[in-house]
Amino acid sequence: MSEFKVTVVRVGPITKHENADTLGLTKVFDYPVIVKLGDFKEGDFAIYVPVDAVVPKESPRWDFLQGHNRIKAKRLRGIFSMGLLTKMDVAIMAKAVEEGSDVIGKDVADILQITKYEPPLAIQTGGDNEHCPFFFPTYTDVEGLRRWPDMLKDGEEVQLNEKIHGANMRALYKEGRLWMGSHTSAKKPDAENLWWRAAYENKLEETLAKMPGILFYGEVFGSVQDLHYGCNRQKGKIKIAFFDAFDLEAGKYLDLDDFEKRTLDLGLSLVPKLYRGPWSKDLVAHAEGKSLIDGADHVREGLVVRPVKERFDERIQRVILKRHGEGYLLRKEG
C-alpha cells in the first residue's frame, strides 16, 4: 500500500475562502484543498492529485501551472492547501470503467501519466546490489493519516514517533554475517555506500550478532536529505535511529514494547517518542514543531503513529500511519 495515489473522488462541501472572493476550500479525505469557485460543486466526480505528484508538461490539462509541474503544498492567502482537484472528463471515466473496478477510489496515475517526485539525496548512496538467498522483507509502505483519518480507534493505546527525513535502512544478522539493505535492495558490503558506511560506523555486525534473525529497520539521516539534524554536512556526518523490527522465524513484526526493549538492550538509538497514550484526533498537532533529535535546529518532518499492540485492517493491512507537518511541507516557501 502507498499514500501516493491519484484518486477519483466525489467532491465534498465547498466553503468560501475567507481571504479570497474567487476561491473555495474543500476536503478530500482529510487533505485541505483550495479550488476556484465555480469549477466544482458538491457531488461532482473529480480527480485528486496529491502533493509531490509530477504531471506531464505536454498535457494541456496542466497549462494553468505554467510549467511548474510538481504539485506542492501551499499556503494561499493564509490558508493551507495540499494537492489539487482536476476535472473528471469523459475519456478518463471511460478508461477507468474499462479497467473494471469501482470508479470512486480508482487510482488513475497511469492514465494521466502522473509520477511521484523523488527528492535527490544530499549524499551519494552508492553501492551495488546483491542477491539475498532468503526472505529479506522491505518495510511496510506507511499510509497517510490524512488519507485514513478514521483508521485509529478513539481511546486505543498508540505511540507517536517523530518521522525523520533520511534514507530507509534494513539491517539483519543471519547465516554468520550482516546483511544490509536500502528500502528496496540488498546491498553488497562496501564502505563507500551509505548503508554499509552506517553499519561500519555503528558496529552493527557485532551488535546484531547478539540477536540473529531479527531484522531491524532504521533511518540513516544527517548529511542525507535537506534536513541535517545538527550533523556536519561538509564532513558527510550521518546517524541512525531505529523504528521497527521483524522476527524472520515467527514471520511477524515485533510488538512495540518488545522492539524498543531489544533495541535499547543492544545499545542502539530509537527514533524520538512524541506521545504514548489514548488516541484522539487532536494528537495530529504533534506533527508540528522542532525536531527532537539532539543538535537539530529545524522543523520535524512529521509523525508516525501505530497501535501499541500490532493490529491489521483489510483496507491497509498493517495499521501504521504517517502525517507530514505543515511546517515541513512549507519549509522551502519564500
URWOSUL-V46773 format. One record per residue. BURIAL is # if it has 9 or more other ideal C-beta (glycine too) atoms within 8 Angstrom, else .. Layout:
[[BURIAL] [BURIAL]]
This chain:
[[.] [.] [#] [.] [.] [#] [#] [#] [#] [.] [#] [.] [.] [#] [.] [#] [#] [.] [.] [.] [.] [.] [#] [#] [#] [#] [#] [#] [#] [.] [#] [#] [#] [#] [#] [.] [#] [.] [.] [#] [.] [.] [.] [#] [#] [#] [#] [#] [#] [#] [#] [#] [#] [#] [#] [#] [.] [.] [#] [.] [.] [#] [.] [.] [.] [.] [.] [.] [#] [.] [#] [.] [#] [#] [.] [#] [.] [.] [#] [#] [#] [#] [#] [#] [#] [.] [.] [#] [.] [.] [.] [#] [#] [.] [#] [#] [.] [.] [.] [.] [.] [.] [#] [.] [.] [#] [.] [#] [#] [.] [.] [#] [.] [#] [.] [.] [.] [.] [.] [.] [#] [.] [#] [.] [#] [.] [#] [.] [.] [.] [.] [.] [.] [.] [.] [#] [.] [.] [#] [.] [.] [#] [#] [#] [#] [#] [#] [#] [#] [.] [#] [#] [.] [.] [.] [#] [#] [#] [#] [#] [#] [#] [#] [#] [#] [#] [#] [#] [#] [#] [#] [#] [#] [#] [.] [.] [.] [#] [#] [#] [#] [#] [.] [.] [.] [#] [#] [#] [.] [#] [.] [.] [#] [#] [#] [#] [#] [#] [#] [#] [.] [#] [.] [#] [#] [.] [#] [#] [#] [.] [#] [.] [#] [#] [#] [#] [#] [#] [#] [#] [#] [#] [#] [#] [#] [.] [#] [#] [#] [#] [#] [.] [#] [.] [.] [.] [#] [#] [#] [#] [#] [#] [#] [#] [#] [#] [#] [#] [.] [.] [.] [.] [#] [#] [#] [#] [.] [.] [#] [#] [.] [#] [#] [#] [.] [#] [.] [#] [.] [#] [#] [#] [#] [#] [#] [.] [.] [.] [#] [.] [.] [.] [#] [#] [.] [#] [#] [#] [.] [.] [#] [.] [#] [.] [.] [#] [.] [#] [#] [#] [#] [#] [#] [#] [#] [#] [#] [#] [.] [#] [.] [.] [.] [.] [.] [#] [.] [#] [#] [#] [#] [#] [#] [#] [#] [#] [#] [#] [#] [#] [.] [.] [.] [.]]
